[in-house]
Amino acid sequence: MTALTVLQLDTGFPRVPGDVGCAATYTGTVQVLRIPRATVAHVVTSNPDAIDIAPFEAAIALAQGEVIATSCGFLAPFQDRLAARTGRPVIASALGALDDLSLTHSPDQILIITFDASILGPAHLGRHAVFAQGIVGLPPDSHLRRVIVGDLTKLDTDRAGAEVVALVARHRRPAHRHILLECTNLPPYKAALRAATGLPVTDILSRIEAARPGTVVPAFV
């Protein structure tokens, strides 16, 4: 049986091990459904109401996985709507982890790393809007962000990882107790972030593994 279905944005940039859309991230079979016209420009927006969610809903009818996830955390506002389409677990975004994290952490204790901090906000955080104070985005000139925005064919993971670790180092505060990666392209650098900060890191893979233990390769959990 297929372990996981990923509803992936309509992108062509490299999906490296640890990325939610890479088959090598998982121990079992993964089905990746690329959603036509769901580009980064159309989905990564401050106005979720502008997103055409219908193609994602249609794709769920084709999903074979025991768990269904999306490849973009900006789809968080559609968690319930997508879940209503199936009786299987649906993980629209790593931001859903705030349901549990908010029970044990105050807003100043969670550092949220996103693709674009100028866009991610209350509309995506819902009842956890108070945690917006901890959002930090990838700089526009960073390697990983330029690869994603330009849908480039080459990704230097060493460079991307070093820049992500440096970003967190610049924004980390003494109060921080947890790192939450909204962007599903950041998990490949989770181990480096843990090593550099000593902090626990939650991401889309954490939520997938919680929904179906044994799905994610241990090195990426």
ZARO-637470 format. One line per field, with one value per residue: x, y, z of N, C-alpha, C, O in turn; residue in one letter. Coordinates in steps of 0.2 Angstrom, whole numbers, always signed. Layout:
n_X = c(X_...)
n_Y = c(Y_...)
n_Z = c(Z_...)
ca_X = c(X_...)
ca_Y = c(Y_...)
ca_Z = c(Z_...)
c_X = c(X_...)
c_Y = c(Y_...)
c_Z = c(Z_...)
o_X = c(X_...)
o_Y = c(Y_...)
o_Z = c(Z_...)
aa = c(A_...)
% end
This chain:
n_X = c(+4_+2_+11_+11_+4_+9_+3_+9_+16_+16_+30_+47_+60_+74_+70_+77_+84_+75_+67_+50_+44_+52_+56_+66_+65_+57_+53_+44_+33_+29_+17_+17_+8_+7_+1_-8_-4_-3_+7_+22_+20_+6_+2_+9_+5_-1_-15_-25_-37_-37_-31_-33_-41_-47_-41_-33_-42_-48_-37_-36_-45_-38_-28_-18_-11_-9_-8_-10_-2_+3_+14_+17_+17_+9_-3_-10_-22_-32_-33_-44_-54_-48_-46_-59_-62_-59_-57_-44_-29_-24_-12_-9_+0_+15_+12_+1_+6_+7_-5_-2_+11_+8_+2_+12_+22_+26_+23_+35_+44_+45_+53_+49_+52_+50_+46_+44_+43_+36_+24_+18_+7_-6_-17_-14_-10_-21_-30_-19_-12_-5_+8_+14_+24_+36_+41_+52_+59_+66_+80_+78_+89_+94_+101_+93_+80_+80_+82_+69_+60_+64_+62_+73_+85_+96_+102_+112_+115_+124_+127_+114_+111_+120_+117_+104_+107_+115_+105_+96_+105_+107_+94_+90_+85_+88_+76_+71_+65_+61_+61_+51_+48_+41_+42_+42_+53_+64_+67_+78_+89_+87_+94_+106_+103_+98_+110_+118_+110_+105_+92_+75_+67_+53_+44_+36_+39_+39_+26_+20_+27_+21_+8_+9_+18_+35_+36_+44_+61_+73_+84_+79_+69)
n_Y = c(-6_+11_+23_+37_+51_+65_+81_+91_+107_+115_+114_+113_+113_+106_+92_+87_+74_+73_+83_+86_+82_+72_+56_+48_+52_+45_+29_+20_+18_+32_+43_+56_+70_+81_+97_+105_+122_+127_+136_+143_+157_+158_+152_+155_+167_+182_+182_+170_+168_+170_+159_+145_+132_+121_+112_+105_+99_+91_+82_+75_+65_+56_+52_+39_+37_+32_+42_+60_+74_+91_+101_+114_+125_+136_+133_+130_+137_+129_+117_+110_+110_+102_+90_+86_+80_+67_+52_+50_+54_+71_+82_+98_+108_+112_+121_+117_+110_+119_+118_+109_+113_+126_+123_+121_+130_+148_+162_+169_+159_+151_+149_+153_+148_+153_+154_+167_+180_+192_+189_+177_+176_+182_+177_+164_+158_+157_+154_+154_+166_+175_+170_+175_+184_+177_+174_+172_+175_+167_+176_+187_+186_+174_+158_+146_+152_+159_+149_+142_+152_+156_+143_+135_+123_+118_+115_+120_+111_+112_+125_+131_+125_+130_+144_+144_+139_+150_+160_+157_+158_+172_+176_+170_+170_+171_+167_+157_+141_+131_+127_+129_+124_+131_+131_+118_+114_+116_+105_+96_+102_+101_+93_+100_+112_+108_+103_+115_+123_+116_+115_+108_+103_+105_+100_+98_+84_+79_+79_+71_+59_+57_+55_+43_+32_+27_+30_+40_+42_+38_+47_+59_+62)
n_Z = c(+0_-4_+6_+7_+0_-8_-11_-23_-27_-43_-48_-53_-48_-39_-29_-15_-5_+10_+8_+6_-5_-11_-15_-9_+4_+11_+19_+13_-1_-10_-17_-28_-32_-44_-44_-57_-62_-50_-45_-36_-35_-36_-24_-13_-5_+3_+4_+7_+2_-12_-17_-28_-23_-28_-37_-29_-20_-30_-33_-21_-23_-31_-23_-17_-5_+13_+21_+18_+12_+9_-1_+3_+16_+16_+13_+24_+29_+23_+29_+36_+26_+16_+23_+24_+13_+13_+23_+28_+36_+34_+30_+29_+32_+41_+51_+58_+69_+79_+86_+96_+101_+106_+118_+127_+125_+125_+114_+112_+113_+102_+86_+70_+55_+39_+21_+16_+25_+25_+20_+26_+39_+51_+43_+40_+51_+59_+73_+81_+79_+87_+87_+77_+79_+80_+67_+54_+39_+23_+16_+2_-7_-4_-7_-8_-8_-20_-29_-28_-31_-44_-50_-53_-60_-53_-37_-23_-10_+1_+1_+3_+15_+24_+24_+29_+42_+46_+46_+56_+67_+67_+71_+82_+99_+117_+123_+115_+112_+104_+86_+72_+56_+43_+29_+17_+11_+19_+28_+24_+30_+43_+53_+53_+59_+71_+77_+77_+85_+96_+99_+98_+83_+73_+59_+43_+40_+53_+57_+47_+51_+64_+61_+54_+59_+56_+42_+38_+33_+46_+47_+44_+52)
ca_X = c(+0_+6_+12_+10_+3_+10_+0_+15_+15_+18_+37_+52_+66_+76_+68_+82_+82_+73_+62_+43_+42_+57_+54_+71_+64_+53_+54_+40_+31_+26_+14_+18_+3_+9_-5_-7_-5_-2_+14_+24_+17_-1_+0_+13_+2_-4_-22_-26_-44_-35_-29_-38_-40_-51_-37_-30_-47_-49_-32_-37_-49_-33_-23_-18_-8_-13_-8_-10_+1_+4_+21_+18_+14_+5_-10_-13_-29_-36_-32_-51_-57_-45_-47_-66_-63_-56_-56_-37_-25_-22_-7_-9_+6_+18_+10_-3_+10_+6_-10_+1_+16_+5_+0_+18_+27_+23_+24_+42_+48_+45_+55_+46_+56_+46_+49_+43_+40_+32_+18_+15_+4_-12_-22_-11_-9_-28_-31_-12_-9_+0_+14_+17_+30_+42_+42_+58_+59_+72_+81_+76_+95_+97_+102_+87_+74_+81_+80_+62_+57_+65_+61_+79_+86_+101_+102_+118_+112_+129_+126_+108_+111_+124_+113_+99_+110_+117_+99_+93_+109_+106_+88_+89_+85_+88_+70_+68_+65_+59_+61_+46_+50_+34_+43_+43_+60_+69_+69_+85_+94_+85_+100_+111_+100_+98_+117_+120_+106_+103_+85_+71_+65_+47_+42_+31_+40_+38_+19_+19_+29_+17_+2_+10_+25_+39_+35_+50_+68_+75_+89_+75_+64)
ca_Y = c(+0_+18_+26_+44_+55_+72_+86_+95_+113_+115_+117_+109_+114_+99_+89_+83_+70_+77_+87_+83_+79_+68_+49_+46_+55_+40_+22_+16_+20_+39_+46_+63_+72_+88_+101_+110_+129_+129_+139_+147_+164_+158_+149_+159_+174_+184_+182_+163_+167_+170_+153_+141_+126_+116_+107_+101_+95_+86_+78_+70_+59_+52_+50_+32_+36_+31_+49_+65_+80_+96_+103_+121_+127_+142_+130_+129_+139_+124_+110_+107_+109_+97_+84_+84_+76_+60_+49_+48_+60_+76_+87_+104_+112_+111_+126_+113_+108_+124_+116_+106_+117_+132_+121_+121_+136_+154_+165_+171_+153_+147_+153_+150_+149_+153_+156_+174_+183_+197_+186_+173_+180_+179_+173_+157_+155_+156_+155_+155_+172_+178_+167_+178_+188_+173_+172_+174_+172_+167_+183_+187_+185_+168_+153_+142_+156_+161_+142_+141_+158_+155_+137_+133_+116_+116_+117_+118_+110_+114_+132_+132_+123_+135_+150_+143_+139_+157_+164_+155_+161_+179_+178_+166_+174_+167_+164_+152_+134_+127_+129_+127_+125_+131_+129_+111_+114_+117_+99_+94_+106_+101_+90_+105_+117_+105_+103_+122_+127_+112_+115_+103_+106_+102_+102_+94_+77_+77_+78_+65_+53_+56_+52_+36_+30_+23_+33_+45_+39_+40_+52_+65_+63)
ca_Z = c(+0_-4_+12_+8_-6_-8_-16_-24_-31_-50_-48_-56_-44_-36_-23_-13_+1_+16_+5_+7_-12_-13_-13_-4_+11_+15_+19_+8_-8_-10_-23_-29_-37_-46_-45_-62_-61_-43_-44_-30_-36_-35_-18_-8_-5_+10_+4_+5_-2_-19_-20_-31_-19_-31_-40_-23_-18_-35_-32_-16_-26_-34_-19_-15_+1_+19_+23_+12_+14_+4_-2_+4_+22_+15_+12_+31_+30_+20_+32_+37_+20_+12_+27_+24_+7_+14_+30_+30_+39_+29_+34_+25_+34_+48_+56_+62_+75_+84_+91_+102_+104_+110_+125_+131_+123_+124_+107_+111_+113_+95_+81_+64_+48_+33_+14_+15_+32_+23_+17_+31_+44_+54_+39_+39_+58_+62_+81_+83_+76_+92_+86_+71_+82_+80_+60_+51_+32_+20_+13_-5_-11_-2_-13_-8_-10_-27_-33_-28_-35_-51_-52_-56_-60_-49_-30_-20_-3_+6_+2_+6_+22_+28_+24_+34_+49_+48_+47_+62_+71_+68_+74_+88_+105_+123_+125_+110_+115_+98_+80_+68_+49_+39_+23_+17_+8_+24_+32_+23_+34_+50_+57_+54_+63_+78_+79_+78_+91_+102_+100_+94_+77_+70_+52_+39_+41_+60_+57_+44_+55_+69_+58_+51_+62_+51_+35_+36_+35_+52_+47_+42_+57)
c_X = c(+4_+6_+9_+8_+5_+7_+5_+13_+18_+25_+41_+59_+68_+73_+73_+80_+81_+68_+55_+42_+47_+56_+59_+70_+60_+55_+50_+38_+27_+23_+15_+13_+5_+3_-4_-8_-5_+5_+15_+20_+10_-3_+3_+10_-1_-11_-24_-33_-43_-33_-35_-37_-43_-47_-34_-36_-48_-43_-32_-41_-44_-28_-24_-14_-12_-13_-7_-7_+2_+12_+22_+14_+9_-2_-13_-20_-34_-36_-39_-54_-55_-46_-54_-67_-61_-57_-49_-34_-23_-18_-6_-3_+9_+16_+4_+0_+9_+0_-7_+7_+14_+3_+6_+23_+23_+26_+32_+47_+49_+48_+53_+49_+51_+50_+49_+40_+36_+25_+15_+13_-2_-17_-20_-11_-16_-28_-24_-8_-4_+7_+18_+23_+36_+44_+48_+58_+66_+74_+80_+83_+98_+97_+95_+81_+75_+80_+73_+58_+58_+64_+67_+81_+92_+101_+108_+116_+117_+128_+120_+108_+115_+121_+108_+101_+112_+111_+96_+98_+108_+99_+86_+90_+86_+82_+68_+70_+63_+59_+55_+47_+43_+36_+45_+50_+65_+71_+75_+90_+92_+91_+105_+109_+100_+106_+120_+116_+105_+96_+81_+68_+59_+46_+37_+32_+39_+30_+17_+21_+24_+10_+3_+17_+29_+39_+41_+57_+71_+80_+85_+70_+66)
c_Y = c(+6_+21_+33_+47_+62_+76_+92_+101_+111_+118_+111_+109_+107_+98_+84_+79_+74_+82_+83_+79_+74_+61_+46_+48_+49_+33_+17_+20_+27_+40_+53_+66_+80_+92_+106_+117_+131_+131_+142_+154_+164_+156_+153_+166_+176_+184_+175_+163_+168_+164_+148_+134_+120_+110_+102_+96_+89_+80_+73_+64_+54_+49_+43_+31_+35_+38_+54_+71_+85_+98_+110_+122_+133_+139_+128_+131_+133_+117_+107_+105_+103_+90_+82_+80_+69_+58_+48_+55_+65_+81_+93_+108_+110_+115_+122_+111_+113_+122_+113_+110_+123_+130_+121_+126_+142_+157_+167_+165_+149_+152_+149_+152_+148_+155_+163_+177_+188_+195_+182_+177_+177_+175_+166_+154_+154_+158_+156_+161_+176_+176_+170_+182_+184_+171_+176_+171_+172_+174_+182_+185_+178_+163_+149_+146_+157_+154_+141_+146_+157_+148_+134_+126_+114_+119_+115_+117_+112_+122_+134_+131_+128_+142_+150_+143_+146_+161_+163_+158_+168_+181_+174_+171_+169_+164_+158_+145_+129_+130_+126_+129_+125_+128_+122_+109_+114_+110_+96_+97_+105_+98_+96_+110_+114_+105_+110_+125_+122_+112_+110_+107_+102_+105_+97_+86_+75_+75_+72_+59_+52_+53_+45_+34_+26_+25_+36_+41_+42_+46_+59_+67_+69)
c_Z = c(+0_+3_+12_+1_-4_-13_-17_-28_-38_-51_-51_-53_-41_-30_-20_-7_+7_+14_+5_+0_-15_-11_-8_+3_+15_+14_+14_+2_-6_-17_-23_-34_-38_-48_-51_-60_-54_-42_-38_-30_-34_-28_-12_-8_+2_+10_+2_+1_-9_-22_-22_-28_-23_-34_-35_-21_-23_-34_-27_-18_-29_-30_-16_-8_+7_+22_+17_+15_+8_+4_+0_+11_+21_+14_+19_+32_+28_+23_+33_+31_+16_+16_+26_+17_+8_+21_+32_+33_+33_+33_+29_+26_+41_+53_+60_+68_+80_+88_+97_+105_+108_+117_+130_+130_+122_+117_+107_+112_+107_+90_+74_+58_+42_+26_+14_+21_+30_+21_+22_+37_+47_+50_+39_+46_+61_+69_+84_+81_+80_+91_+80_+73_+81_+72_+58_+44_+29_+16_+5_-9_-8_-7_-13_-11_-18_-32_-33_-32_-42_-54_-56_-55_-56_-42_-26_-12_+2_+7_+5_+13_+27_+29_+29_+41_+51_+49_+54_+68_+72_+71_+80_+94_+111_+125_+121_+113_+109_+92_+76_+61_+45_+32_+22_+13_+12_+28_+30_+27_+42_+55_+58_+59_+71_+81_+81_+84_+97_+103_+96_+88_+74_+63_+49_+40_+48_+60_+53_+48_+61_+67_+56_+53_+57_+44_+33_+38_+41_+52_+46_+47_+62)
o_X = c(+10_+0_+6_+11_+2_+8_+6_+9_+22_+25_+40_+63_+63_+72_+73_+75_+85_+64_+56_+38_+47_+55_+58_+74_+60_+59_+52_+42_+23_+27_+12_+14_+4_-1_-1_-13_-6_+9_+11_+18_+7_-8_+0_+13_-2_-14_-25_-34_-47_-32_-40_-33_-42_-48_-33_-34_-50_-44_-30_-40_-46_-24_-29_-15_-18_-18_-4_-9_+2_+15_+27_+8_+5_-7_-18_-24_-40_-39_-40_-57_-58_-48_-56_-72_-62_-57_-48_-37_-20_-20_-2_+0_+5_+16_+3_-4_+10_-1_-10_+7_+17_+2_+5_+28_+17_+31_+34_+53_+53_+45_+54_+50_+49_+55_+54_+33_+32_+21_+8_+17_-3_-20_-24_-11_-16_-26_-24_-2_+0_+12_+23_+28_+42_+48_+49_+57_+71_+69_+81_+82_+103_+92_+92_+77_+69_+77_+70_+54_+53_+65_+67_+77_+93_+99_+110_+115_+115_+128_+119_+105_+112_+121_+106_+98_+111_+111_+95_+96_+109_+99_+81_+94_+84_+82_+63_+75_+64_+58_+55_+48_+40_+32_+50_+52_+71_+76_+78_+95_+95_+92_+107_+113_+101_+107_+124_+119_+104_+94_+83_+67_+59_+47_+34_+27_+37_+28_+12_+17_+23_+7_-2_+22_+26_+42_+44_+57_+70_+79_+88_+66_+62)
o_Y = c(+6_+22_+35_+45_+65_+75_+96_+101_+107_+123_+105_+105_+103_+102_+79_+80_+78_+84_+77_+74_+72_+59_+42_+46_+50_+31_+12_+24_+28_+39_+56_+64_+84_+90_+111_+118_+137_+127_+143_+156_+169_+158_+153_+170_+171_+185_+173_+158_+166_+163_+148_+130_+114_+105_+96_+91_+83_+74_+67_+58_+48_+45_+40_+26_+38_+40_+52_+74_+82_+96_+113_+121_+134_+143_+125_+127_+134_+112_+101_+100_+99_+85_+76_+77_+65_+63_+46_+60_+62_+84_+92_+111_+108_+114_+125_+109_+112_+125_+114_+111_+125_+134_+121_+127_+143_+154_+166_+166_+145_+157_+143_+158_+142_+157_+166_+176_+190_+199_+182_+181_+171_+171_+161_+148_+150_+164_+157_+161_+179_+179_+169_+184_+187_+167_+182_+165_+175_+176_+177_+182_+176_+163_+148_+143_+157_+155_+139_+144_+158_+147_+131_+122_+108_+125_+109_+122_+114_+124_+138_+135_+130_+145_+154_+146_+148_+166_+168_+161_+171_+186_+176_+175_+163_+158_+154_+144_+123_+136_+119_+135_+119_+125_+119_+103_+114_+110_+93_+94_+109_+101_+96_+113_+118_+107_+111_+129_+125_+109_+108_+113_+96_+110_+94_+82_+69_+71_+68_+54_+46_+49_+41_+35_+21_+21_+36_+38_+48_+51_+64_+72_+71)
o_Z = c(+3_+6_+17_-4_+1_-19_-13_-33_-39_-53_-51_-55_-39_-25_-22_-4_+9_+18_+4_+0_-21_-5_-4_+7_+21_+10_+12_+0_-2_-22_-18_-40_-34_-53_-50_-57_-53_-38_-34_-25_-31_-25_-7_-11_+6_+15_-4_-3_-13_-28_-19_-30_-21_-33_-36_-19_-21_-36_-27_-15_-30_-31_-15_-5_+8_+26_+13_+20_+2_+9_-1_+11_+26_+13_+19_+35_+29_+20_+31_+30_+13_+13_+26_+17_+3_+26_+38_+32_+29_+38_+24_+21_+45_+59_+65_+73_+86_+94_+102_+111_+113_+121_+136_+133_+120_+114_+101_+111_+106_+88_+73_+57_+41_+27_+12_+22_+35_+21_+23_+39_+47_+52_+37_+47_+66_+71_+90_+81_+78_+93_+79_+69_+81_+71_+58_+43_+31_+13_+3_-14_-11_-12_-19_-15_-21_-37_-39_-36_-46_-60_-61_-51_-55_-41_-26_-9_+7_+13_+10_+17_+32_+34_+32_+45_+57_+54_+57_+73_+78_+75_+83_+95_+110_+127_+123_+115_+110_+91_+76_+59_+44_+29_+26_+12_+11_+30_+35_+28_+46_+60_+64_+63_+75_+87_+86_+87_+102_+108_+91_+89_+74_+62_+53_+41_+49_+63_+55_+48_+63_+71_+56_+49_+54_+40_+28_+43_+42_+57_+47_+46_+66)
aa = c(M_T_A_L_T_V_L_Q_L_D_T_G_F_P_R_V_P_G_D_V_G_C_A_A_T_Y_T_G_T_V_Q_V_L_R_I_P_R_A_T_V_A_H_V_V_T_S_N_P_D_A_I_D_I_A_P_F_E_A_A_I_A_L_A_Q_G_E_V_I_A_T_S_C_G_F_L_A_P_F_Q_D_R_L_A_A_R_T_G_R_P_V_I_A_S_A_L_G_A_L_D_D_L_S_L_T_H_S_P_D_Q_I_L_I_I_T_F_D_A_S_I_L_G_P_A_H_L_G_R_H_A_V_F_A_Q_G_I_V_G_L_P_P_D_S_H_L_R_R_V_I_V_G_D_L_T_K_L_D_T_D_R_A_G_A_E_V_V_A_L_V_A_R_H_R_R_P_A_H_R_H_I_L_L_E_C_T_N_L_P_P_Y_K_A_A_L_R_A_A_T_G_L_P_V_T_D_I_L_S_R_I_E_A_A_R_P_G_T_V_V_P_A_F_V)
% end
